[in-house]
Amino acid sequence: MTHRVILLIGASIVAVSSFDAAAQEGDATAGATVFKKCATCHIVDSDTNKVGPSLNKLFGRKAGTHPNFAYSTGMKEAGDGGLVWDEATLRDYLHNPKAKVKGTKMAFVGLKDEQEITNLIAYLKQYSQ
């Protein structure tokens, strides 16, 4: 009996761990839908700037450095202070842009849904390779 309980607990842990990993990876297709909230100001499939800078090849980029975009002083200072876009920094920024980067010109209030952010990150990652 004890052996069966241990096996069941072990199988449950593996199943939950696999589910958590899949959830953290995100769904890029769902992320494309979330990106529609961003598409008014940003483009992701080219280096063209719009009202906001291109998000093409965003991951690993120092904040405030995309060519030919007039960044706010706050965003430039954030980059000079070491802000580089990765999953963690982007997740924080997407929750509340003005809290993450004081003085950002971005008017978007942020995303509150963790799964939307995870999916959006998965979508953006496709354009960062």
Secondary structure, 3 states (H helix, E strand, C coil): CHHHHHHHHHHHHHHHHHHHHHHHHCCHHHHHHHHCCCCCCCCCCCCCCCCCCCCCCCCCCECCCCCCCCCCHHHHHHHHCCCECCHHHHHHHHHCHHHHCCCCCCCCCCCCCHHHHHHHHHHHHCCCC
